Amino acid sequence: MAAVPAVQIARRTGLAAIAIALALAAVAHADARRVISIIPATTEMLFAMGAGDRVVAVGSYDRFPAAVEQLPRVGALLDPNVERILSLRPDLVILYGTQADLRMQLDRAHVAYFPYVHRGLPDITETIRAVGDRVGVAAAAKTLADGIEKQLADIRARVAGAARPKTLLVFGREPGSLRSIEASGGVGFLHDMLEAAGGIDVLGDLKQQSVTLSTEVVLARAPDVILELRYARGDTTAASDLRAWDALASVPAVKNRRVLLLQGEEFVVPGPRVGVATERIARALHPERFK
């Protein structure tokens, strides 16, 4: 099953901004040794900070690193398997902040949890530090977060002063057509990655993480660059599918052959690979700065 990008989950469920401080302000517990993470981003964080040996189960959409393929699956945002979660005797469950029913059942079972929320780019490293502190590897988590922040700062410095192209960042549409185009709006980690990479989000004035738009909107916004993200594992859609955009010949991105394809799960998982993903966007927008 293809991974579901966090921006789509947010749009479908109306994910509210729940402060990470909620987790930090909870009653202190001993360092977690048996952790269940049903969120791809936090699973990646745990492994990247050296706490992967504490992860006893993951969510339905976890794909990275390869070690997660050997772990039990316990559902995800919409279908958590509470019985299986409890049977694994976790001392910490990392869940979405909106999973009120799951939180209530964990409270009844006296199982600690960490409520996760994804928002903007800075929240990724904030979450890394918070999770690391919760599982007792604060120093390693800080090192990881500091490294990501340095990656992002280096990218910003590298593209500084370059002309910033108006960019449409697309993460979904019907194959072979321009129907049901889904793109990054003016909030969220994808928007922040695009801005850090030296682009201007052509939908930046729309304060949504995900925007469904028509070809009329694309024509009106006239992006200089169209970046399409493909993130599903095993996606066999040919690059020739980008020719669908030829129908909008007057759009500068189409006219100047700046309709580009980037493939990789890292683009839709707001976790430790966000620096790598941001650099790939920057290289696509400003290849002259990475020679």
C-alpha positions as CSV (number, residue, x, y, z in Angstrom):
1,M,0.0,0.0,0.0
2,A,1.3,3.5,-0.9
3,A,2.3,5.8,1.9
4,V,-0.2,8.5,2.6
5,P,1.5,11.9,2.8
6,A,1.0,13.8,6.1
7,V,-0.3,16.8,4.3
8,Q,-3.2,14.7,2.9
9,I,-3.9,13.3,6.3
10,A,-4.0,16.8,7.8
11,R,-6.4,18.0,5.2
12,R,-8.7,15.0,5.5
13,T,-8.9,15.1,9.3
14,G,-8.6,18.8,10.1
15,L,-5.5,18.2,12.1
16,A,-5.3,21.0,14.7
17,A,-2.1,22.4,16.0
18,I,-1.5,20.6,19.3
19,A,1.6,21.9,21.1
20,I,4.4,19.5,21.5
21,A,4.6,21.0,25.0
22,L,1.6,18.9,25.9
23,A,3.9,15.8,25.8
24,L,6.7,17.6,27.7
25,A,4.3,18.8,30.4
26,A,3.0,15.4,31.1
27,V,3.8,13.6,34.3
28,A,7.4,12.4,34.1
29,H,8.0,8.7,33.4
30,A,11.0,6.5,33.3
31,D,12.8,6.4,29.9
32,A,10.7,4.4,27.5
33,R,12.2,1.0,26.5
34,R,9.3,-0.5,24.6
35,V,8.0,2.1,22.1
36,I,5.3,1.8,19.5
37,S,5.3,4.5,16.9
38,I,2.5,4.6,14.4
39,I,3.8,7.6,12.6
40,P,6.4,7.2,9.8
41,A,8.1,10.5,10.8
42,T,8.7,9.6,14.4
43,T,9.7,6.0,13.6
44,E,12.4,7.4,11.4
45,M,13.4,9.8,14.1
46,L,13.8,7.0,16.7
47,F,16.0,5.0,14.4
48,A,18.1,8.0,13.3
49,M,18.8,8.9,17.0
50,G,19.9,5.4,17.8
51,A,16.8,4.2,19.6
52,G,15.5,1.8,17.0
53,D,16.2,-1.1,19.2
54,R,13.4,0.2,21.5
55,V,10.8,0.2,18.8
56,V,8.5,-2.9,19.2
57,A,5.9,-2.0,16.6
58,V,5.1,0.5,13.9
59,G,2.2,1.9,11.8
60,S,0.7,0.6,8.6
61,Y,2.6,3.2,6.5
62,D,6.1,3.0,8.0
63,R,8.6,2.1,5.3
64,F,12.0,3.5,6.4
65,P,14.5,2.3,7.5
66,A,14.5,-1.2,6.2
67,A,14.5,-2.6,9.7
68,V,10.8,-1.6,10.2
69,E,9.8,-4.3,7.7
70,Q,10.5,-6.9,10.4
71,L,8.3,-5.2,13.0
72,P,4.6,-5.8,13.8
73,R,2.1,-3.4,12.3
74,V,-0.6,-1.9,14.6
75,G,-2.6,0.3,12.3
76,A,-2.4,4.0,11.7
77,L,-4.3,7.3,12.1
78,L,-7.7,6.0,11.2
79,D,-7.5,2.3,12.2
80,P,-5.3,1.8,15.3
81,N,-5.4,-1.8,16.5
82,V,-5.8,-1.1,20.2
83,E,-5.9,-4.8,21.2
84,R,-2.6,-5.5,19.5
85,I,-1.0,-2.3,20.8
86,L,-1.8,-3.3,24.4
87,S,-0.7,-6.9,23.8
88,L,2.8,-5.7,23.0
89,R,3.1,-4.1,26.5
90,P,4.5,-0.8,25.4
91,D,5.7,1.8,27.9
92,L,5.2,4.6,25.3
93,V,3.0,4.9,22.3
94,I,3.7,7.8,19.8
95,L,0.4,8.7,18.2
96,Y,-1.3,11.5,16.4
97,G,-2.6,14.2,18.7
98,T,-6.0,14.0,17.2
99,Q,-6.5,10.3,18.1
100,A,-8.7,11.1,21.1
101,D,-10.2,7.6,21.3
102,L,-6.8,5.9,21.3
103,R,-5.5,8.3,24.0
104,M,-8.5,7.5,26.2
105,Q,-8.0,3.8,25.9
106,L,-4.3,4.1,26.6
107,D,-5.1,6.2,29.7
108,R,-7.4,3.5,30.9
109,A,-4.7,0.9,30.4
110,H,-2.1,3.3,32.2
111,V,0.1,3.4,29.1
112,A,2.0,6.6,28.4
113,Y,1.8,8.3,25.1
114,F,3.4,11.1,23.2
115,P,0.9,13.2,21.1
116,Y,2.5,14.1,17.7
117,V,1.5,16.9,15.4
118,H,3.2,17.9,12.2
119,R,3.2,21.6,11.3
120,G,6.1,23.5,9.8
121,L,9.8,22.8,9.2
122,P,11.0,24.0,12.6
123,D,8.7,21.6,14.4
124,I,10.5,18.6,12.9
125,T,13.7,19.2,14.9
126,E,11.7,20.3,17.9
127,T,9.9,17.0,17.8
128,I,13.2,15.1,17.4
129,R,14.5,16.7,20.6
130,A,11.3,16.1,22.5
131,V,11.1,12.4,21.5
132,G,14.8,11.9,22.3
133,D,14.3,13.4,25.7
134,R,11.2,11.2,26.3
135,V,13.1,7.9,25.5
136,G,16.3,8.9,27.3
137,V,18.6,9.7,24.4
138,A,18.5,13.5,24.6
139,A,22.1,14.0,23.6
140,A,21.8,11.9,20.4
141,A,18.6,13.5,19.5
142,K,20.1,17.0,19.9
143,T,23.0,16.0,17.7
144,L,20.6,14.8,15.1
145,A,18.4,17.9,15.2
146,D,21.4,20.2,15.2
147,G,22.8,18.4,12.1
148,I,19.5,18.8,10.3
149,E,19.3,22.5,11.2
150,K,22.8,23.0,9.9
151,Q,21.9,21.2,6.6
152,L,19.0,23.6,6.1
153,A,21.0,26.6,7.0
154,D,23.7,25.6,4.5
155,I,21.0,25.2,1.8
156,R,19.6,28.6,2.5
157,A,23.1,30.1,2.4
158,R,23.8,28.4,-0.9
159,V,20.7,29.8,-2.7
160,A,20.9,33.2,-1.1
161,G,20.8,36.0,-3.6
162,A,19.5,33.8,-6.5
163,A,16.3,34.7,-8.2
164,R,13.5,32.9,-6.5
165,P,11.2,31.3,-9.1
166,K,7.4,31.1,-8.5
167,T,7.0,27.4,-8.0
168,L,4.0,25.1,-7.9
169,L,4.8,22.0,-5.7
170,V,2.5,19.2,-6.8
171,F,2.1,16.0,-4.8
172,G,-0.9,14.5,-6.5
173,R,-3.0,14.3,-9.6
174,E,-4.7,11.8,-11.8
175,P,-2.1,10.0,-14.0
176,G,-2.1,11.1,-17.6
177,S,-4.3,14.1,-16.9
178,L,-4.5,17.4,-15.1
179,R,-7.5,16.5,-13.0
180,S,-7.5,16.5,-9.2
181,I,-4.2,18.4,-8.9
182,E,-3.1,18.6,-5.2
183,A,-0.4,21.0,-4.3
184,S,1.3,22.6,-1.3
185,G,-0.4,25.7,0.0
186,G,1.2,28.4,2.2
187,V,1.6,26.5,5.5
188,G,3.3,23.3,6.5
189,F,6.6,21.6,6.1
190,L,6.4,21.2,2.2
191,H,5.8,24.9,1.9
192,D,8.7,25.6,4.3
193,M,11.0,23.2,2.4
194,L,10.2,25.0,-0.9
195,E,11.0,28.4,0.6
196,A,14.2,27.1,2.2
197,A,15.2,25.7,-1.2
198,G,15.0,29.1,-2.8
199,G,11.6,29.1,-4.3
200,I,8.4,31.1,-3.9
201,D,5.3,29.1,-3.3
202,V,2.9,30.2,-6.0
203,L,0.1,29.3,-3.6
204,G,1.7,30.8,-0.6
205,D,-1.2,33.2,0.1
206,L,-3.5,30.2,0.6
207,K,-3.1,29.3,4.3
208,Q,-3.7,25.6,3.8
209,Q,-1.2,22.7,3.8
210,S,-2.9,21.1,0.8
211,V,-4.8,22.8,-2.0
212,T,-6.9,21.1,-4.7
213,L,-6.8,23.2,-7.8
214,S,-8.0,23.4,-11.3
215,T,-6.1,24.1,-14.5
216,E,-7.6,27.6,-14.5
217,V,-5.9,28.3,-11.2
218,V,-2.6,27.1,-12.6
219,L,-3.0,29.3,-15.7
220,A,-3.8,32.3,-13.4
221,R,-0.9,31.7,-11.1
222,A,1.5,31.2,-13.9
223,P,4.3,29.4,-12.1
224,D,7.9,29.6,-13.4
225,V,8.6,26.0,-12.2
226,I,6.3,23.1,-11.6
227,L,7.8,20.4,-9.3
228,E,6.0,17.1,-9.1
229,L,6.7,14.8,-6.2
230,R,6.2,11.1,-6.6
231,Y,6.5,9.3,-3.3
232,A,4.7,5.9,-3.5
233,R,7.1,3.0,-3.2
234,G,7.2,1.1,-6.4
235,D,5.6,3.9,-8.4
236,T,6.1,3.0,-12.0
237,T,4.6,6.1,-13.6
238,A,6.8,7.1,-16.5
239,A,8.4,10.5,-16.6
240,S,6.5,10.9,-19.9
241,D,3.4,11.5,-17.7
242,L,4.7,15.0,-17.2
243,R,3.6,15.7,-20.8
244,A,0.1,16.2,-19.5
245,W,1.2,19.7,-18.6
246,D,1.8,20.5,-22.3
247,A,-1.9,21.3,-22.4
248,L,-1.0,24.5,-20.5
249,A,1.4,25.8,-23.1
250,S,1.1,29.4,-22.0
251,V,2.3,28.7,-18.4
252,P,5.9,29.8,-18.1
253,A,7.0,26.5,-16.5
254,V,5.7,24.6,-19.5
255,K,6.9,27.1,-22.0
256,N,10.4,27.1,-20.6
257,R,10.5,23.3,-20.0
258,R,10.7,23.7,-16.2
259,V,8.2,20.9,-15.3
260,L,10.3,18.6,-13.1
261,L,9.9,15.3,-11.4
262,L,11.3,14.4,-8.0
263,Q,10.8,10.9,-6.7
264,G,11.3,9.7,-3.1
265,E,9.4,9.0,0.1
266,E,11.5,11.6,1.9
267,F,9.5,14.4,0.4
268,V,6.3,13.5,2.3
269,V,7.7,12.2,5.6
270,P,8.6,15.2,7.9
271,G,11.5,13.4,9.6
272,P,15.3,13.2,9.6
273,R,15.6,13.1,5.8
274,V,14.0,16.5,5.5
275,G,17.4,18.1,4.9
276,V,18.1,15.7,2.0
277,A,14.7,16.4,0.5
278,T,15.1,20.1,0.8
279,E,18.5,20.0,-1.0
280,R,17.0,18.0,-3.8
281,I,14.4,20.7,-4.3
282,A,17.1,23.4,-4.2
283,R,19.2,21.5,-6.8
284,A,16.1,21.3,-9.0
285,L,15.4,25.1,-8.7
286,H,19.0,26.3,-8.7
287,P,21.3,23.8,-10.4
288,E,23.8,26.5,-11.0
289,R,24.4,26.8,-7.2
290,F,25.3,23.1,-6.8
291,K,27.9,22.6,-9.5
